[in-house]
Amino acid sequence: MDKPVIVTVDDDPGVSRAVARDLRRRYGQSYRVVRADSATQGMDSVREMRLRGDDVAAILADYRMPQMNGVEFLEQAMDLYPYARRVLLTAYADTDAAIQAINVVDLDHYLLKPWDPPEEKFYPVLDSLLDAWQRAERRDSDELRVVGARWSARSYEVRDFLARNQVPYRWLLADSPEGVQLLTAAGERTGEEDAAHEVSPARLPLVVTGEGAKLVAPDTSTLASAVGLSTAPATDFYDLIVIGGGPGGLGAAVYGASEGLRTVMVEQHASGGQAGQSSRIENYLGFPDGVSGAQLADRARRQALKFGAELLTARTVTSLEVRGQAKVVGFADGGSIAAHTVILATGVSYRRLSAPGLDDFVGRGVYYGAAVTEAPECRDREVYVVGAANSAGQGAVYLSGYACKVHLVVRGEGLEKSMSHYLIEQISQIPNIEVHTETEVVGAGGDDHLERLTLKGPEGERTAEAEWLFVFIGAEPFTDWLGDTVERDRRGFVLTGPDLTAAENRPRNWPLRREPYHLETNVPGVFAAGDVRADSIKRVASAVGEGAMAVALVHRYLEKT
């Protein structure tokens, strides 16, 4: 299947077999010969090969075919394989049409049928054409390809999901030559259209796997399954369910599985959580040269898998129910799994800015985190970053390597209260980062994407041209789904140990716990780790440590039940 392909199409079965026989006899060692007995069958084969990423070296088509003649066939095939050498097979009476076709489809050659012997009248022509094809500069790819619109929120979501899950892909704009080829091969546009934006936005993005499967505007679960991510649990009962795949969840998964617990980690988006979006973490123990959040998350994910943990991606948890000694976790699709114990490690998400107009451009110029995914698109442009903590600083530093200027918008008087000293020093030495203190984004505008921002600072309001805004502010825990099962503070963070409500408000079966149990919630056997826990230290290292500590408490709980 790795061989390049020679395609031959002729509606006369006898001639078709003869052509394929001659081709295989001479070129079968180096090329795969695909034969079609009709133009329709031939186009279906060419489209399938294009989606699969096969390389087509030459296409031979008979001139006289009932559905479409050979010139029309080669013209359509050229849209999919512009580098393939094109040969028209003709009878003597059709030579004038063949000569005219040279100017229509950039025909490389025409051959009169029959040829005998092929060593004199057939092979020399093909030898020359295939040699020219081999020497031509082409871009081969069998990787995942995503075809979409530049300012499409769903296209961005798909790209971000793939990037954060360490799935290699190639991004193609829908109106680029290769994007048009793939859309045509997938049947999402016709050859007569001259612009890919004719494709309905609801049909984008198109995702084409390395095996040639096409996914039209796939939902996250379908996409995850198609790229080989695990989405279905292997069993329905575990020792430990870890909810959330950030540093705390990954730490719990690694330590739980390494210590023999049947462990499953459930993540809605991608391993790494908010930390996984960091372009560079320079203060994590053991990495003196720094490490990207994605690299750290990928190492932890592979480590968890090595120890036997199950990692489920693209599954949304919607409920937690206690049934006797079992804790049952429900999913949005109606499924559920159960375990003896649960560790809540859902982390936090970036808080939304409330300025008028911003919500209209999420994924179309306004991004919460996501600097790594979008940075290459910002080359030589001005970008705006909102935030004053480490994540905002790391994002600004990373973006400065692409953008001509990065505007760091800070609501407070400075960075010292919320950003690490090393990062402040680093920012001060980068000439294309400008820090705007006591400044807020108060408005946004544009047509199909973000085009301008309204900023309010010490000197009043002003409007700035802007196509990219990256927001790294605040922390909102993902805990609404817990309902009344697990106690939380007024902001939604999970209460544990000494932070729980007064004794008179606790359930009757809730025993007082000493300090070693400070990660346990009001539900025995349910623990919280990392940023989702009230009053936790919002650092990657502390989240990993709490994940490991929670597993130690899980063991103590299991020993006593």
C-alpha positions as CSV (number, residue, x, y, z in Angstrom):
1,M,0.0,0.0,0.0
2,D,3.0,2.3,0.3
3,K,3.8,2.1,-3.4
4,P,2.8,5.0,-5.6
5,V,-0.2,4.2,-7.8
6,I,-0.8,4.0,-11.6
7,V,-4.5,4.3,-12.4
8,T,-6.0,3.0,-15.7
9,V,-9.6,3.6,-16.7
10,D,-11.3,2.0,-19.7
11,D,-14.9,1.0,-20.1
12,D,-14.0,-2.0,-22.4
13,P,-13.2,-4.8,-19.9
14,G,-11.0,-6.6,-22.3
15,V,-8.9,-3.6,-23.0
16,S,-8.9,-2.6,-19.4
17,R,-7.4,-5.9,-18.3
18,A,-4.8,-5.8,-21.1
19,V,-3.6,-2.3,-20.1
20,A,-3.4,-3.4,-16.4
21,R,-1.5,-6.6,-17.4
22,D,1.1,-4.6,-19.4
23,L,1.5,-2.1,-16.6
24,R,2.0,-4.8,-13.9
25,R,4.4,-6.7,-16.0
26,R,6.7,-3.7,-16.3
27,Y,6.0,-1.6,-13.2
28,G,4.5,-4.0,-10.7
29,Q,7.7,-4.1,-8.5
30,S,7.7,-0.4,-7.9
31,Y,4.1,0.7,-8.4
32,R,0.6,-0.5,-7.5
33,V,-1.7,-0.7,-10.5
34,V,-5.4,0.2,-9.9
35,R,-7.8,-0.7,-12.7
36,A,-11.3,0.7,-13.2
37,D,-13.9,-0.4,-15.8
38,S,-15.9,2.9,-15.8
39,A,-15.3,6.6,-15.3
40,T,-17.5,6.6,-12.2
41,Q,-15.6,3.7,-10.7
42,G,-12.4,5.4,-11.6
43,M,-13.3,8.7,-9.9
44,D,-14.5,6.9,-6.8
45,S,-11.1,5.1,-6.6
46,V,-9.1,8.4,-7.1
47,R,-11.2,10.2,-4.4
48,E,-10.6,7.3,-2.0
49,M,-6.9,7.3,-2.7
50,R,-6.7,11.1,-2.2
51,L,-8.4,10.9,1.2
52,R,-6.2,8.0,2.2
53,G,-3.1,9.9,1.3
54,D,-1.9,7.6,-1.5
55,D,0.5,9.0,-4.1
56,V,-0.7,8.7,-7.7
57,A,2.1,8.8,-10.3
58,A,0.1,8.4,-13.5
59,I,-3.4,8.2,-14.7
60,L,-4.3,6.6,-18.0
61,A,-7.9,7.2,-19.3
62,D,-9.7,6.0,-22.4
63,Y,-11.1,8.8,-24.5
64,R,-14.5,7.3,-25.3
65,M,-16.4,6.4,-22.1
66,P,-20.2,6.7,-21.7
67,Q,-20.5,8.7,-18.4
68,M,-17.7,11.1,-19.2
69,N,-15.0,11.1,-21.8
70,G,-11.3,10.7,-20.9
71,V,-10.6,14.4,-21.2
72,E,-13.3,15.2,-18.6
73,F,-12.1,12.4,-16.4
74,L,-8.5,13.6,-16.4
75,E,-9.7,17.2,-15.8
76,Q,-11.4,16.1,-12.6
77,A,-8.6,13.8,-11.5
78,M,-6.2,16.7,-12.0
79,D,-8.0,18.6,-9.2
80,L,-7.1,15.8,-6.9
81,Y,-3.7,14.9,-8.1
82,P,-2.1,17.9,-9.9
83,Y,1.3,16.2,-10.0
84,A,0.2,12.9,-11.6
85,R,1.2,12.4,-15.2
86,R,-1.9,12.3,-17.5
87,V,-2.2,10.0,-20.5
88,L,-5.2,9.7,-22.9
89,L,-5.8,6.4,-24.6
90,T,-7.3,7.0,-28.0
91,A,-8.2,5.2,-31.3
92,Y,-6.8,6.6,-34.5
93,A,-10.0,8.5,-35.3
94,D,-9.8,10.5,-32.0
95,T,-6.3,11.9,-32.4
96,D,-7.6,15.4,-33.2
97,A,-9.5,15.4,-29.9
98,A,-6.5,14.2,-28.1
99,I,-4.3,17.0,-29.5
100,Q,-6.9,19.6,-28.5
101,A,-7.0,18.1,-25.0
102,I,-3.3,18.9,-24.5
103,N,-4.3,22.5,-23.9
104,V,-7.4,21.7,-21.9
105,V,-6.0,19.4,-19.2
106,D,-2.3,19.9,-19.7
107,L,-2.2,16.4,-21.1
108,D,1.3,14.8,-20.9
109,H,0.8,12.3,-23.7
110,Y,-1.7,10.4,-25.8
111,L,-1.3,6.8,-26.9
112,L,-3.0,5.1,-29.8
113,K,-4.6,1.7,-29.2
114,P,-3.6,-1.0,-29.6
115,W,0.1,-0.9,-29.0
116,D,2.1,-3.8,-30.0
117,P,4.7,-4.5,-28.9
118,P,4.5,-2.5,-25.7
119,E,8.3,-2.5,-25.3
120,E,8.4,-0.1,-28.3
121,K,5.2,1.8,-28.3
122,F,4.1,1.9,-24.6
123,Y,6.8,1.4,-22.0
124,P,9.2,4.1,-23.3
125,V,6.5,6.7,-23.0
126,L,5.6,5.6,-19.5
127,D,9.3,5.3,-18.5
128,S,9.8,9.0,-19.4
129,L,6.6,10.2,-17.6
130,L,7.3,8.3,-14.4
131,D,10.9,9.5,-14.4
132,A,9.6,13.1,-14.6
133,W,7.1,12.4,-11.8
134,Q,9.8,11.0,-9.6
135,R,12.0,14.1,-10.1
136,A,9.2,16.5,-9.5
137,E,9.0,18.2,-6.0
138,R,6.0,16.9,-4.2
139,R,4.7,17.1,-0.6
140,D,3.9,13.6,0.6
141,S,1.8,13.1,3.7
142,D,0.0,10.3,5.4
143,E,-0.8,12.3,8.5
144,L,-4.1,13.6,9.8
145,R,-5.3,16.6,7.8
146,V,-7.8,19.2,9.0
147,V,-9.5,21.4,6.4
148,G,-11.4,24.4,7.7
149,A,-12.0,28.2,7.7
150,R,-9.5,30.5,9.3
151,W,-12.1,32.3,11.5
152,S,-14.2,29.3,12.3
153,A,-14.8,28.6,16.0
154,R,-15.3,24.8,15.4
155,S,-12.2,24.6,13.2
156,Y,-10.3,26.1,16.1
157,E,-11.8,23.7,18.6
158,V,-10.8,20.7,16.5
159,R,-7.3,21.9,16.1
160,D,-6.9,22.8,19.7
161,F,-8.3,19.3,20.8
162,L,-5.8,17.6,18.5
163,A,-2.8,19.7,19.6
164,R,-3.5,19.3,23.3
165,N,-3.9,15.6,22.9
166,Q,-0.5,15.3,21.1
167,V,-2.1,14.2,17.8
168,P,0.0,15.3,14.8
169,Y,-2.1,17.0,12.1
170,R,-1.7,19.3,9.1
171,W,-3.9,22.4,9.0
172,L,-5.2,23.4,5.6
173,L,-7.4,26.4,4.8
174,A,-10.5,25.5,2.8
175,D,-9.6,27.8,0.0
176,S,-6.0,26.6,-0.3
177,P,-5.1,24.3,-3.3
178,E,-4.7,21.2,-1.2
179,G,-7.7,22.1,0.9
180,V,-9.8,22.4,-2.3
181,Q,-8.5,19.0,-3.4
182,L,-9.5,17.3,-0.2
183,L,-12.9,18.9,-0.1
184,T,-13.5,17.8,-3.7
185,A,-12.3,14.3,-3.0
186,A,-14.7,14.1,0.0
187,G,-17.6,15.3,-2.2
188,E,-18.0,18.5,-0.2
189,R,-17.6,20.7,-3.2
190,T,-17.9,20.1,-7.0
191,G,-15.3,20.7,-9.6
192,E,-17.3,23.6,-11.1
193,E,-17.0,25.7,-8.0
194,D,-14.0,28.1,-8.0
195,A,-14.0,28.9,-4.3
196,A,-13.9,26.6,-1.3
197,H,-15.9,29.0,0.8
198,E,-18.9,27.8,-1.3
199,V,-18.9,24.8,1.1
200,S,-21.5,25.3,3.9
201,P,-19.8,26.4,7.1
202,A,-21.8,23.6,8.9
203,R,-19.8,21.1,6.9
204,L,-16.5,22.3,8.1
205,P,-14.0,21.4,9.3
206,L,-13.3,18.3,7.3
207,V,-11.0,15.9,9.1
208,V,-9.2,13.2,7.0
209,T,-7.3,10.5,8.8
210,G,-4.1,8.9,7.6
211,E,-6.2,5.8,6.5
212,G,-8.5,8.0,4.4
213,A,-11.6,8.1,6.6
214,K,-13.4,11.4,6.3
215,L,-15.1,13.2,9.2
216,V,-17.4,16.1,8.4
217,A,-17.6,18.6,11.3
218,P,-17.1,15.8,13.8
219,D,-18.1,16.1,17.4
220,T,-15.3,15.7,20.0
221,S,-16.2,12.1,20.9
222,T,-16.2,11.0,17.3
223,L,-12.9,12.8,16.6
224,A,-11.3,11.2,19.7
225,S,-12.3,7.7,18.6
226,A,-11.1,8.3,15.1
227,V,-7.6,9.4,16.2
228,G,-7.1,6.4,18.5
229,L,-7.9,8.0,21.9
230,S,-9.7,5.8,24.4
231,T,-13.3,6.9,25.1
232,A,-15.0,3.7,26.4
233,P,-14.2,2.1,29.8
234,A,-12.9,-1.5,29.8
235,T,-15.1,-2.4,32.8
236,D,-17.8,-0.9,34.9
237,F,-16.2,-1.1,38.4
238,Y,-12.8,0.2,39.6
239,D,-10.8,0.7,42.8
240,L,-10.3,4.4,41.9
241,I,-11.9,6.9,39.5
242,V,-9.9,10.0,38.9
243,I,-12.0,12.8,37.4
244,G,-9.9,15.3,35.6
245,G,-6.6,15.0,33.7
246,G,-4.7,18.0,34.9
247,P,-1.5,17.7,37.0
248,G,-3.5,16.6,40.0
249,G,-5.4,14.0,38.1
250,L,-2.3,12.7,36.3
251,G,-0.4,12.5,39.5
252,A,-3.2,10.5,41.1
253,A,-3.5,8.2,38.0
254,V,0.3,7.5,38.0
255,Y,0.5,6.8,41.8
256,G,-2.8,4.9,41.9
257,A,-2.0,2.5,39.0
258,S,1.7,2.1,40.1
259,E,0.4,0.9,43.5
260,G,-1.8,-1.7,42.1
261,L,-5.2,0.0,42.2
262,R,-7.5,-0.5,39.2
263,T,-7.5,3.1,38.1
264,V,-9.4,5.0,35.4
265,M,-8.9,8.7,34.7
266,V,-11.7,10.6,32.9
267,E,-10.9,13.8,31.1
268,Q,-13.3,15.9,29.1
269,H,-10.8,17.7,26.8
270,A,-7.1,16.7,27.0
271,S,-4.5,15.5,29.5
272,G,-2.7,18.4,31.2
273,G,-5.6,20.6,32.0
274,Q,-4.9,24.3,32.2
275,A,-1.2,23.6,32.8
276,G,-1.1,21.6,29.6
277,Q,-1.7,24.9,27.7
278,S,1.4,26.6,29.1
279,S,4.0,27.3,26.5
280,R,6.8,26.9,29.0
281,I,7.0,26.0,32.7
282,E,10.4,27.0,34.1
283,N,10.0,26.5,37.8
284,Y,9.0,22.9,37.9
285,L,11.4,20.6,39.8
286,G,13.8,18.7,37.7
287,F,13.6,20.7,34.5
288,P,16.3,23.5,34.7
289,D,15.8,24.4,31.1
290,G,12.0,24.5,31.4
291,V,9.4,22.2,29.9
292,S,6.2,23.0,28.0
293,G,2.9,22.1,29.6
294,A,2.1,19.7,26.7
295,Q,5.4,17.9,27.1
296,L,4.9,17.5,30.9
297,A,1.4,16.2,30.4
298,D,2.4,13.8,27.7
299,R,5.2,12.3,29.8
300,A,2.7,11.9,32.7
301,R,0.1,10.4,30.5
302,R,2.5,7.8,29.1
303,Q,3.7,7.1,32.6
304,A,0.2,6.4,33.8
305,L,-0.5,4.1,30.8
306,K,2.8,2.2,31.5
307,F,1.6,1.4,35.0
308,G,-1.8,0.2,33.6
309,A,-4.1,3.1,34.3
310,E,-7.0,3.6,31.9
311,L,-7.3,7.1,30.4
312,L,-10.7,8.1,28.9
313,T,-10.8,11.2,26.8
314,A,-13.8,13.3,25.5
315,R,-16.1,12.0,28.2
316,T,-18.1,14.5,30.2
317,V,-19.0,13.6,33.8
318,T,-22.4,14.9,34.9
319,S,-23.1,13.3,38.2
320,L,-21.7,11.6,41.3
321,E,-23.9,9.3,43.3
322,V,-23.2,7.3,46.4
323,R,-24.8,3.8,46.5
324,G,-23.8,2.0,49.6
325,Q,-20.0,1.6,49.5
326,A,-19.9,2.3,45.8
327,K,-19.5,5.7,44.1
328,V,-21.2,5.9,40.7
329,V,-20.0,8.5,38.2
330,G,-22.5,9.3,35.4
331,F,-21.7,10.6,31.9
332,A,-23.5,13.0,29.6
333,D,-24.3,10.2,27.1
334,G,-26.1,8.2,29.8
335,G,-23.4,5.7,30.6
336,S,-21.8,5.3,34.0
337,I,-18.9,3.6,35.9
338,A,-18.5,2.9,39.6
339,A,-15.6,2.5,42.1
340,H,-14.7,2.2,45.7
341,T,-13.2,5.7,45.7
342,V,-13.1,8.9,43.7
343,I,-10.5,11.7,43.4
344,L,-11.9,15.0,42.2
345,A,-9.2,16.7,40.1
346,T,-11.2,18.7,37.6
347,G,-9.0,21.8,38.1
348,V,-10.2,25.2,36.9
349,S,-10.8,27.0,33.7
350,Y,-10.0,30.6,32.7
351,R,-12.7,33.0,33.7
352,R,-14.6,34.7,30.8
353,L,-14.2,38.4,30.2
354,S,-17.6,40.2,30.5
355,A,-16.8,43.1,28.0
356,P,-19.6,43.6,25.4
357,G,-18.9,41.8,22.1
358,L,-16.2,39.4,23.3
359,D,-18.5,36.3,23.5
360,D,-19.3,36.7,19.8
361,F,-15.7,36.1,18.8
362,V,-14.7,33.2,21.0
363,G,-12.7,30.9,18.7
364,R,-12.7,33.6,16.1
365,G,-10.0,35.9,17.5
366,V,-10.7,35.6,21.2
367,Y,-9.0,32.6,22.9
368,Y,-9.0,31.5,26.5
369,G,-5.5,30.1,26.9
370,A,-4.5,28.3,23.6
371,A,-1.4,30.4,22.9
372,V,0.5,27.4,21.6
373,T,-2.2,26.4,19.1
374,E,-2.7,29.9,17.6
375,A,0.8,31.4,17.9
376,P,2.0,30.5,14.4
377,E,-1.0,32.3,12.9
378,C,0.1,35.6,14.7
379,R,3.4,35.9,12.9
380,D,4.3,39.6,12.3
381,R,1.0,40.8,13.8
382,E,0.1,42.6,17.0
383,V,-1.6,40.6,19.7
384,Y,-3.2,41.3,23.1
385,V,-2.9,39.2,26.2
386,V,-5.0,39.7,29.3
387,G,-3.8,38.6,32.7
388,A,-1.2,39.1,35.4
389,A,-0.4,35.6,36.6
390,N,2.2,33.1,35.4
391,S,0.0,31.7,32.7
392,A,-0.4,35.1,31.1
393,G,3.3,35.9,31.4
394,Q,4.3,32.5,29.8
395,G,1.8,33.1,27.0
396,A,3.1,36.6,26.3
397,V,6.7,35.4,26.2
398,Y,5.8,32.6,23.8
399,L,3.8,34.8,21.5
400,S,6.6,37.3,21.4
401,G,8.5,34.8,19.3
402,Y,5.9,35.1,16.6
403,A,4.1,38.5,16.9
404,C,5.7,41.8,16.1
405,K,4.3,43.2,19.3
406,V,2.6,41.7,22.4
407,H,0.4,43.9,24.5
408,L,0.1,42.5,28.0
409,V,-3.1,44.1,29.6
410,V,-3.0,44.1,33.4
411,R,-5.9,45.4,35.5
412,G,-3.7,46.0,38.6
413,E,-0.9,48.4,39.2
414,G,1.8,45.8,38.4
415,L,2.8,42.2,38.1
416,E,4.6,41.7,41.4
417,K,1.6,40.4,43.4
418,S,0.6,37.6,41.1
419,M,3.5,36.7,38.8
420,S,6.8,34.9,39.6
421,H,9.9,37.1,39.8
422,Y,11.8,35.1,37.2
423,L,9.0,35.7,34.7
424,I,8.7,39.4,35.4
425,E,12.5,39.7,34.8
426,Q,12.2,37.8,31.5
427,I,9.3,40.0,30.2
428,S,11.2,43.2,31.0
429,Q,14.0,42.0,28.7
430,I,11.9,41.2,25.7
431,P,11.6,44.4,23.6
432,N,8.4,43.5,21.7
433,I,6.3,43.0,24.9
434,E,4.6,46.1,26.3
435,V,2.8,45.9,29.7
436,H,-0.3,48.1,30.1
437,T,-1.1,48.4,33.8
438,E,-4.4,49.6,35.2
439,T,-6.0,48.8,31.9
440,E,-9.0,46.7,31.0
441,V,-10.7,45.4,27.9
442,V,-14.2,47.0,27.9
443,G,-15.4,46.2,24.4
444,A,-14.8,44.3,21.1
445,G,-16.0,44.5,17.5
446,G,-15.6,43.1,14.1
447,D,-17.5,41.3,11.3
448,D,-16.8,37.6,11.0
449,H,-13.9,37.8,13.4
450,L,-12.3,40.0,16.0
451,E,-11.1,43.3,14.4
452,R,-10.8,45.8,17.2
453,L,-10.7,46.2,21.0
454,T,-11.8,49.0,23.3
455,L,-9.3,49.5,26.1
456,K,-9.9,51.6,29.2
457,G,-6.8,52.8,31.0
458,P,-5.5,55.7,33.1
459,E,-5.9,58.0,30.1
460,G,-9.4,57.0,29.3
461,E,-10.9,54.8,26.6
462,R,-9.2,54.1,23.2
463,T,-9.8,51.7,20.3
464,A,-7.1,49.5,19.0
465,E,-7.0,47.3,15.9
466,A,-6.7,43.7,17.1
467,E,-7.3,40.3,15.5
468,W,-6.0,38.2,18.4
469,L,-6.8,38.4,22.1
470,F,-5.6,35.7,24.5
471,V,-7.2,35.7,28.0
472,F,-5.5,34.2,31.0
473,I,-7.5,35.5,34.0
474,G,-9.1,34.0,37.2
475,A,-10.1,30.5,38.0
476,E,-13.5,28.9,37.8
477,P,-13.9,25.4,39.1
478,F,-15.8,22.8,37.1
479,T,-18.0,21.5,39.9
480,D,-21.6,22.5,39.2
481,W,-22.3,18.8,38.2
482,L,-21.6,17.7,41.8
483,G,-25.0,19.2,42.9
484,D,-25.5,18.7,46.7
485,T,-23.5,15.5,46.9
486,V,-20.1,17.2,47.7
487,E,-19.8,20.4,49.7
488,R,-18.3,23.4,48.1
489,D,-17.6,27.0,49.0
490,R,-19.6,30.0,47.5
491,R,-17.2,30.1,44.5
492,G,-17.7,26.4,43.7
493,F,-14.4,25.1,45.1
494,V,-14.5,21.7,46.8
495,L,-14.3,21.8,50.6
496,T,-12.1,19.3,52.4
497,G,-10.9,18.4,55.9
498,P,-10.9,21.4,58.3
499,D,-12.6,23.6,55.7
500,L,-15.8,21.7,55.8
501,T,-18.9,23.1,57.4
502,A,-19.6,23.1,61.1
503,A,-20.2,19.7,62.7
504,E,-23.9,20.2,63.2
505,N,-24.4,20.6,59.5
506,R,-22.5,17.4,58.6
507,P,-24.2,14.2,57.7
508,R,-24.8,11.8,60.6
509,N,-22.3,9.2,59.3
510,W,-19.5,11.8,58.9
511,P,-16.8,11.2,61.5
512,L,-14.4,13.9,62.5
513,R,-11.1,13.5,60.6
514,R,-7.7,14.4,61.8
515,E,-5.2,16.3,59.6
516,P,-4.0,13.3,57.5
517,Y,-7.5,13.3,56.0
518,H,-7.5,16.9,54.9
519,L,-8.0,16.0,51.2
520,E,-11.2,14.0,52.0
521,T,-14.6,15.7,51.2
522,N,-17.8,15.3,53.2
523,V,-18.4,12.1,51.3
524,P,-16.2,9.3,52.7
525,G,-14.1,7.8,50.0
526,V,-14.3,10.9,47.8
527,F,-11.2,13.1,47.8
528,A,-10.2,16.4,46.1
529,A,-6.7,17.3,44.7
530,G,-5.2,20.3,43.0
531,D,-6.8,23.6,41.9
532,V,-10.4,22.4,42.4
533,R,-9.9,22.1,46.1
534,A,-10.7,25.2,48.2
535,D,-7.6,27.2,49.4
536,S,-5.2,24.9,47.5
537,I,-1.9,26.4,46.3
538,K,-2.4,27.0,42.5
539,R,0.9,25.5,41.3
540,V,1.6,22.5,39.1
541,A,3.9,20.9,41.6
542,S,1.5,21.2,44.5
543,A,-1.3,19.7,42.4
544,V,0.9,16.7,41.5
545,G,1.7,16.3,45.2
546,E,-1.9,16.4,46.2
547,G,-2.8,13.8,43.6
548,A,-0.1,11.5,45.1
549,M,-1.2,12.2,48.6
550,A,-4.9,11.5,47.8
551,V,-3.9,8.0,46.6
552,A,-2.2,7.4,50.0
553,L,-5.5,8.4,51.6
554,V,-7.4,6.1,49.2
555,H,-5.3,3.2,50.5
556,R,-6.2,4.1,54.1
557,Y,-9.8,4.3,53.3
558,L,-9.9,1.0,51.5
559,E,-8.1,-0.7,54.4
560,K,-10.9,0.4,56.8
561,T,-13.8,-0.5,54.6
